[in-house]
Amino acid sequence: MAAELEPGTSFGPYRIERVLGRGGMGVVYLAEQRSLGRRVALKLIAPALTEDWTFRARFERELRTAALIEHPNVIPVYEAGEEGDTLFIAMRYVDGHDLRELLAFEGSMPSSRATAMIAQVAAALDAAHARGLVHRDVKPANVLVAGSPPDEHAYLTDFGLTKQAGGTGGLTASGEWLGTVDYVAPEQVSGRSVDARADVYSLGCVLYAALTGEVPYPRDTDVAKLYAHVHEPPPSLRERNRVPPALADAVTRALAKEPTARFPSAGDFARAAVAGAHESRVTVPERSVAVGEAAAKPVGSTIRDLPPPPPRPSSTAVDYQAPHAERPTASLPRRGGRGLATAIVLAALVLALGGVAAALIATGTFERTARDKGTKTGATGKGGTNGQPTTKVAGVSLVPFSAGTYDARRPAGWVQTKSDEQNRSTATNGYRYVSKWQNGVASVLIDTTLNTSGDPAQSARKLDAGHRANPTYRPIALEPSTVNRGPAFTWEYDESGTRYIDIFFFAGRNGYAVLGAAPPADFERVRGLAVAMADSVRPK
């Protein structure tokens, strides 16, 4: 992965403002297109992908077609090309959230709001299907939402996994999975022919999640989820959620195992869902709008089948009580190369970014309580007990250190102002520990609560209310993420002239929060330190 661009630097005709998201396929930046003075979501592809010419050729025709889709619910592409050896795509910047974030923050949605949003996504899918394309990765993270109820506008993004629908299976020639296991259609799993009705199934999964706050098949492993999509009956909203019966039946039909039993088009499903939510009737006859390779076809024979997963172990979820902590004080190579058409092909692939949607500014906050007492000058010199080597992030060396409950890395040369051994206090779920380092007005800390389990997002929602009353508070991002090889929840915001990043995650049986704070001009350096520190935590 190439080094990330710093705020204020140039990339061709664009000036970088800040990072919006990052993932295995590249980085998404908020940037200004200087010639027009407009903000764009600028996506840069990871260098390793640009060298895969087979990959380029396989997706070129489909993504060229996808870039030509003009629809009010599809994110428009402004420009795509190659700057030096880096593929990029510039798209409309949407000041809003993705649906995954909204569900993580709110839990679920009322029927009328959820179906109105799904109807807009369905309109975008119908437009794609009418051009012979199947999206193949419809999921909440690929639905961007601007505005607020009742005037929300939904955009479908990430046609990077779109493929001419005649292909079979969920794997590319290089072994890459096309789709997301929580929302994938059974025919994709079993390697059969795929058409527009696979997107109808995925859209049904998305509506189910919006109405319940839970994916249709919550299982412990990906294999178990895939097996459930193929073999287990669709979950019924009639049994678990208070929605009108007609709406529950529409979702069940969209989740039918056989494509022939589903709605013929995404629009037909959306009309049935909206009518069901309002307890009215659909008057438009059902029909498929798909053409070419997206048109309905015989499902075909199964190429492979999945063995049943092992029995699911029983478990009891324990609510996560978030740790509390003191609030801290506050030149590129050549332009041009392999051509625009090919650039569109892979540049659009970065939209996936592990589910990080382009252009998101989330709402919601965490509130922390200052209960820590006492200070101690830290003394963790060279080395440590965890065997982690010294590394450097944004020009700052991170060296190993050992705390009472974990090993991790901390910034060399910074002053330790809190030590977990000196700052114990009783919390609802065991002891809380805080280790904190400062360098002038910049600071980072690791906050620990013992013997906790659950969902970091749930903790974030509980701590949200405290910041809203502060008129200087401005949220930047509130989103699920991956930290320390597991699920996490990351929150970034500005408040009273200081920029913050707060990362909630679990390691072993303990809950952790890594908090970084700095003036905006120094924040990217502190942000990198906080992420690296969170990734380094290893419980003893």
C-alpha positions in Angstrom: 0.0 0.0 0.0 1.4 3.4 -1.0 1.9 6.1 1.7 -1.2 8.1 2.4 -1.3 11.7 1.1 -1.1 14.5 3.7 -3.7 17.2 3.9 -2.8 20.1 1.6 -0.8 18.1 -0.8 -1.7 17.8 -4.5 -2.7 14.8 -6.6 -3.0 16.0 -10.2 -5.7 18.7 -10.3 -6.9 17.9 -6.8 -5.9 19.2 -3.4 -6.2 16.7 -0.6 -8.2 17.8 2.4 -8.4 14.7 4.6 -9.0 10.9 4.6 -12.6 9.8 4.4 -11.9 6.0 4.5 -9.4 3.4 4.0 -9.4 -0.4 3.2 -7.6 -3.2 1.5 -8.3 -1.7 -2.0 -7.1 1.8 -1.3 -7.9 5.1 0.3 -10.8 7.6 -0.2 -10.0 11.3 0.3 -12.1 14.4 0.5 -10.4 16.6 -2.1 -11.0 19.9 -3.9 -11.0 20.0 -7.6 -9.1 23.2 -7.9 -10.3 24.2 -11.5 -13.9 24.1 -10.4 -13.6 24.8 -6.7 -15.8 21.8 -5.8 -15.3 19.1 -3.3 -15.1 15.5 -4.5 -14.6 12.0 -3.1 -11.3 11.0 -4.6 -10.5 7.3 -4.5 -7.0 6.0 -5.1 -6.4 2.3 -5.9 -3.8 0.3 -4.0 -0.7 -0.1 -6.3 -0.8 -3.9 -6.2 -4.2 -4.0 -7.9 -3.1 -1.8 -10.8 -0.5 -4.4 -11.8 -3.1 -7.2 -12.3 -3.8 -6.8 -16.0 -6.2 -9.8 -16.1 -8.2 -8.1 -13.3 -8.3 -4.9 -15.4 -9.5 -6.6 -18.5 -12.2 -8.6 -16.7 -13.9 -5.6 -15.3 -13.4 -3.0 -18.1 -16.5 -3.4 -20.1 -18.8 -3.7 -17.0 -17.4 -0.6 -15.3 -17.4 1.5 -18.4 -21.1 0.7 -18.7 -21.7 1.4 -15.0 -20.0 4.8 -15.3 -22.5 5.8 -17.9 -25.5 5.1 -15.7 -27.3 8.5 -15.2 -29.8 8.2 -12.4 -30.6 10.4 -9.4 -29.9 7.5 -7.0 -26.5 6.5 -8.5 -23.4 8.4 -7.5 -22.1 10.2 -10.6 -18.5 9.8 -11.8 -16.8 13.2 -12.5 -13.4 11.9 -13.8 -11.3 8.7 -13.8 -7.8 8.2 -14.9 -4.2 7.5 -13.9 -1.8 9.9 -12.2 1.7 8.4 -12.6 1.1 4.8 -11.7 -1.9 5.4 -9.5 -5.4 4.8 -10.7 -8.1 7.2 -9.4 -11.7 8.0 -9.7 -13.4 11.3 -8.7 -17.0 11.2 -7.7 -19.6 13.4 -6.2 -19.0 14.0 -2.5 -22.1 13.2 -0.4 -22.2 14.9 2.9 -24.1 12.3 4.8 -23.9 8.7 6.2 -23.9 5.2 4.8 -26.8 3.0 5.8 -24.5 0.7 7.8 -23.6 3.7 10.0 -27.2 4.7 10.5 -28.2 1.2 11.6 -25.2 0.9 13.9 -26.2 4.2 15.5 -30.0 3.8 15.5 -30.4 0.0 15.7 -33.4 -0.2 13.3 -35.8 2.0 11.4 -39.6 2.5 11.3 -41.2 0.7 8.4 -42.1 3.8 6.5 -38.6 5.2 6.6 -36.9 1.9 5.8 -39.1 1.2 2.8 -38.8 4.7 1.4 -35.0 4.3 1.4 -35.1 0.9 -0.1 -37.4 2.2 -2.9 -34.7 4.6 -3.9 -32.0 1.9 -4.0 -34.4 -0.3 -6.0 -34.7 2.5 -8.6 -30.9 2.6 -9.0 -30.8 -1.2 -9.4 -33.5 -1.1 -12.0 -31.4 1.4 -13.9 -28.4 -0.9 -13.7 -30.4 -4.0 -14.7 -31.8 -2.1 -17.7 -28.2 -1.8 -18.9 -27.5 -5.5 -18.5 -25.6 -5.1 -15.2 -26.0 -6.9 -11.9 -24.5 -5.1 -8.9 -23.7 -8.3 -6.9 -22.8 -6.5 -3.7 -25.9 -4.7 -2.4 -25.4 -4.0 1.3 -25.9 -1.2 3.8 -22.3 0.1 3.4 -23.0 0.7 -0.3 -26.0 2.9 0.4 -25.2 6.6 1.0 -27.8 8.7 2.7 -27.9 12.5 2.5 -30.4 14.7 4.3 -32.6 13.8 7.2 -36.1 12.3 7.6 -38.5 12.7 5.9 -36.3 14.1 3.1 -33.5 11.6 3.0 -31.9 10.9 -0.4 -30.3 7.5 -0.9 -27.5 6.8 -3.4 -26.3 3.3 -4.5 -22.5 3.2 -4.9 -19.8 0.6 -5.4 -20.3 -0.9 -8.8 -16.8 -2.1 -8.4 -18.0 -5.7 -7.9 -20.4 -5.4 -10.8 -19.9 -8.1 -13.4 -21.7 -9.2 -16.5 -24.3 -11.4 -15.1 -23.6 -14.5 -17.2 -20.7 -15.5 -15.0 -21.2 -18.1 -12.4 -20.2 -18.3 -8.8 -19.1 -15.8 -6.3 -15.3 -16.1 -7.0 -13.2 -14.4 -9.6 -10.5 -16.2 -11.5 -8.0 -15.0 -8.8 -10.1 -16.4 -6.0 -11.6 -13.1 -4.9 -15.2 -13.3 -3.5 -17.7 -11.1 -5.3 -20.3 -10.2 -2.7 -20.7 -9.9 1.1 -21.6 -13.0 3.1 -24.4 -11.4 5.1 -26.3 -10.3 2.0 -25.3 -12.7 -0.8 -27.8 -14.6 -2.9 -27.9 -18.4 -2.7 -27.1 -18.9 -6.4 -23.9 -16.8 -5.9 -22.9 -19.1 -3.1 -23.6 -22.4 -4.9 -22.0 -21.3 -8.2 -25.1 -21.1 -10.4 -26.0 -18.5 -13.0 -26.7 -15.1 -11.6 -29.1 -12.4 -12.9 -30.9 -9.3 -11.6 -32.9 -11.4 -9.1 -29.7 -11.9 -7.1 -29.8 -8.2 -6.3 -33.5 -8.5 -5.3 -32.4 -11.1 -2.8 -29.6 -8.9 -1.4 -32.0 -5.9 -1.3 -34.4 -8.0 0.7 -31.6 -8.7 3.2 -30.9 -5.0 3.5 -34.5 -4.2 4.2 -34.6 -7.0 6.8 -31.6 -5.5 8.5 -33.1 -2.0 8.4 -36.3 -3.2 10.0 -34.7 -5.4 12.7 -31.2 -4.1 13.2 -29.9 -7.6 12.5 -28.8 -9.5 9.4 -31.1 -12.3 8.3 -28.7 -15.0 9.3 -26.5 -14.0 12.2 -24.1 -16.8 12.6 -20.6 -17.1 14.2 -18.7 -18.0 11.0 -18.8 -17.1 7.3 -19.3 -20.8 6.4 -22.3 -21.0 8.6 -23.8 -17.8 7.1 -23.3 -19.1 3.5 -24.8 -22.4 4.4 -27.9 -20.6 5.9 -28.4 -18.5 2.7 -28.5 -21.7 0.7 -30.3 -24.2 2.9 -32.2 -22.5 5.8 -35.7 -21.1 5.4 -36.0 -17.3 5.3 -36.5 -15.7 8.7 -40.0 -14.3 9.1 -40.7 -10.8 10.2 -44.1 -11.9 11.3 -42.5 -13.9 14.1 -40.0 -11.3 15.5 -40.9 -7.8 14.5 -44.0 -5.6 14.6 -44.4 -4.8 11.0 -47.5 -5.0 8.8 -48.1 -8.6 7.6 -47.9 -7.5 3.9 -44.5 -6.0 4.4 -43.3 -9.1 6.2 -44.5 -11.2 3.4 -42.8 -9.0 0.8 -39.5 -9.5 2.5 -40.0 -13.2 2.8 -40.7 -13.4 -0.9 -37.5 -11.4 -1.8 -35.5 -13.9 0.3 -36.8 -16.9 -1.5 -34.1 -19.5 -2.2 -35.1 -19.9 -5.8 -34.9 -16.8 -8.1 -38.2 -17.8 -9.8 -40.0 -17.3 -6.5 -38.8 -13.8 -6.0 -40.0 -10.5 -7.4 -39.0 -10.1 -11.1 -37.4 -6.7 -10.4 -36.1 -4.6 -7.6 -38.8 -2.0 -8.3 -41.5 -4.6 -7.9 -40.1 -5.6 -4.5 -39.9 -2.0 -3.4 -43.5 -1.2 -4.5 -44.7 -4.2 -2.5 -42.7 -3.2 0.5 -43.9 0.4 0.5 -47.5 -0.7 0.0 -47.1 -3.2 2.8 -45.7 -0.5 5.2 -48.6 1.7 4.5 -51.2 -1.1 4.4 -52.2 -0.2 0.8 -52.3 -2.1 -2.5 -49.9 -2.3 -5.4 -51.6 -1.4 -8.7 -48.6 -1.7 -11.1 -48.2 -5.1 -12.8 -45.0 -6.9 -12.1 -42.4 -7.2 -14.8 -38.7 -7.5 -15.3 -36.8 -4.5 -16.6 -33.5 -6.3 -17.0 -32.0 -6.8 -20.4 -29.1 -8.7 -21.9 -27.0 -10.6 -19.4 -29.0 -9.3 -16.4 -32.3 -10.8 -17.8 -33.8 -13.8 -16.0 -32.3 -17.1 -17.1 -32.5 -20.7 -16.0 -30.7 -21.0 -12.7 -28.7 -24.0 -13.9 -27.1 -26.8 -12.0 -25.2 -26.5 -8.8 -21.4 -26.4 -9.3 -20.6 -26.9 -5.7 -22.5 -27.3 -2.4 -21.6 -26.5 1.1 -21.4 -29.1 4.0 -23.4 -28.1 7.0 -21.4 -26.0 9.5 -20.6 -27.4 13.0 -23.2 -26.9 15.7 -23.5 -23.3 16.8 -22.3 -22.9 20.4 -24.6 -21.2 22.9 -23.4 -17.9 24.2 -24.8 -15.1 26.3 -24.1 -11.5 25.3 -23.0 -9.1 28.0 -23.6 -5.4 27.5 -20.3 -3.5 27.0 -19.7 -0.8 29.6 -17.3 1.5 27.8 -14.1 2.6 29.5 -14.0 6.1 30.9 -11.0 8.4 30.4 -10.0 11.9 31.0 -10.6 14.2 28.0 -7.3 15.4 26.7 -6.4 19.1 26.5 -6.6 20.2 24.0 5.3 15.2 -5.1 3.8 12.5 -7.4 5.1 10.8 -10.6 3.9 11.4 -14.1 0.3 12.0 -15.2 -1.2 9.8 -17.8 -0.3 6.2 -18.7 -2.7 3.4 -19.5 -5.8 5.3 -20.5 -9.1 6.5 -19.1 -11.2 3.5 -20.0 -9.0 1.1 -18.2 -8.7 3.5 -15.3 -12.4 3.5 -14.8 -12.3 -0.2 -14.5 -10.2 -0.6 -11.4 -10.5 2.9 -10.0 -14.1 2.2 -9.2 -13.1 -0.9 -7.3 -11.9 1.2 -4.4 -15.5 2.1 -3.6 -15.7 -1.2 -1.7 -12.9 -0.3 0.7 -13.9 -2.9 3.1 -17.4 -1.3 3.3 -16.2 2.2 3.9 -18.5 4.3 1.9 -17.4 7.3 -0.1 -18.1 10.7 1.4 -19.5 10.2 4.9 -19.8 12.6 7.7 -21.7 10.9 10.5 -23.6 12.2 13.5 -23.4 10.9 17.0 -21.0 11.2 19.8 -19.3 9.6 22.8 -19.1 11.2 26.2 -16.2 10.4 28.5 -16.1 10.9 32.3 -13.0 12.2 34.0 -12.5 10.0 37.0 -8.9 9.2 36.8 -6.7 10.3 39.7 -3.0 10.6 40.2 -0.1 10.7 37.8 3.1 8.8 37.3 6.0 9.5 35.0 6.3 6.4 32.8 9.5 4.4 32.5 9.3 1.8 29.8 12.6 2.2 28.0 14.0 0.0 25.3 12.2 -3.1 24.5 9.3 -4.7 26.4 7.8 -7.9 27.4 5.6 -8.4 24.3 8.4 -8.9 21.8 7.1 -6.3 19.5 9.8 -4.4 17.5 10.1 -0.7 17.6 8.3 0.9 14.6 7.7 4.4 13.3 4.4 6.1 12.5 4.2 9.6 11.0 7.8 10.2 12.1 7.2 9.0 15.7 8.8 5.8 17.0 6.5 3.4 18.7 8.3 1.3 21.3 7.0 -1.7 23.3 5.7 -1.2 26.8 4.0 -3.4 29.4 1.0 -2.4 31.4 -0.8 -4.3 34.2 -3.2 -6.1 31.9 -1.8 -5.9 28.4 1.3 -5.3 26.3 1.3 -2.6 23.6 3.3 0.1 21.9 3.6 3.7 22.9 5.2 6.9 21.4 8.9 7.2 22.3 9.9 10.5 23.9 6.4 11.4 24.9 5.7 12.1 28.6 3.6 9.5 30.4 1.1 11.4 32.6 -1.0 8.5 33.7 -0.2 4.9 34.5 -2.8 2.2 34.9 -1.3 0.9 38.1 -1.8 4.3 39.7 -5.3 5.0 38.3 -7.5 2.1 39.3 -11.1 2.9 40.2 -14.0 0.5 40.5 -16.4 0.4 37.5 -19.5 -1.7 36.9 -17.5 -4.4 35.1 -14.3 -4.7 37.0 -11.4 -2.3 37.2 -10.6 0.5 34.8 -7.0 1.3 33.8 -5.7 4.3 31.9 -2.2 4.8 30.4 -1.7 8.3 28.8 1.1 10.1 27.0 1.5 13.7 26.0 3.7 15.8 23.7 2.7 19.4 24.3 -1.0 19.7 23.5 -1.1 16.4 21.6 -2.0 13.3 23.6 -2.8 9.6 23.2 -4.1 7.2 25.8 -5.2 3.5 26.2 -8.3 3.0 28.4 -9.2 -0.4 29.6 -12.3 -2.0 31.3 -11.8 -5.6 32.5 -14.0 -8.6 31.8 -16.4 -7.1 29.3 -17.9 -8.3 26.0 -20.5 -7.1 23.6 -20.7 -4.5 20.9 -18.5 -1.4 20.8 -21.2 0.4 18.8 -23.7 -0.2 21.6 -21.4 1.6 23.9 -21.0 4.4 21.5 -24.7 5.0 21.3 -24.9 5.1 25.1 -22.2 7.7 25.3 -23.5 9.8 22.5 -25.8 12.3 24.3 -23.1 14.1 26.3 -21.6 16.0 23.4 -24.6 17.2 21.6 -25.2 20.1 23.9 -21.8 21.6 23.2 -22.2 24.2 20.3 -18.5 23.7 19.3 -18.9 20.0 18.7 -18.7 18.9 15.0 -18.8 15.1 14.2 -16.5 13.9 11.5 -17.1 10.1 11.4 -18.9 7.5 13.4 -18.4 4.1 11.8 -17.7 0.4 12.2 -14.1 -0.4 11.6 -11.5 -3.2 12.0 -8.8 -2.8 14.6 -6.6 -5.3 16.4 -7.7 -8.1 14.0 -11.3 -7.7 15.1 -14.5 -5.5 14.9 -14.2 -2.0 16.3 -16.0 1.3 16.3 -14.2 4.5 15.4 -15.4 8.1 16.2 -13.8 11.3 15.0 -14.9 14.8 15.8 -13.8 18.4 16.4 -14.6 20.2 19.6 -13.4 23.4 21.1 -10.5 23.7 18.6 -9.2 20.2 19.1 -9.6 17.2 16.8 -10.2 13.7 18.4 -10.2 10.1 17.3 -11.7 7.5 19.7 -11.4 3.8 18.8 -13.4 1.2 20.8 -12.6 -2.5 20.4 -12.1 -5.8 22.3 -9.0 -7.9 22.8 -9.4 -11.1 24.8 -12.1 -10.5 27.5 -11.4 -6.8 28.0 -12.8 -3.7 26.4 -10.4 -1.0 25.2 -10.6 2.5 23.9 -7.6 4.3 22.3 -8.1 8.1 22.3 -5.9 10.6 20.4 -6.3 14.4 20.5 -4.4 17.2 18.8 -4.9 20.6 17.1 -6.2 20.1 13.6 -2.8 20.8 12.0 -1.2 17.9 13.9 -4.1 15.6 13.9 -3.2 13.2 11.0 0.1 12.3 12.9 -1.8 11.6 16.1 -4.5 9.7 14.3 -1.9 7.4 12.8 -0.4 6.9 16.3 -3.8 6.0 17.8 -4.6 3.5 15.2 -1.2 1.8 15.4 -1.4 1.7 19.2 -4.9 0.1 19.1 -3.5 -2.5 16.7 -0.6 -3.3 19.0 -2.7 -4.1 22.1 -2.2 -7.7 23.3 -3.9 -8.8 26.6 -1.8 -10.7 29.0 
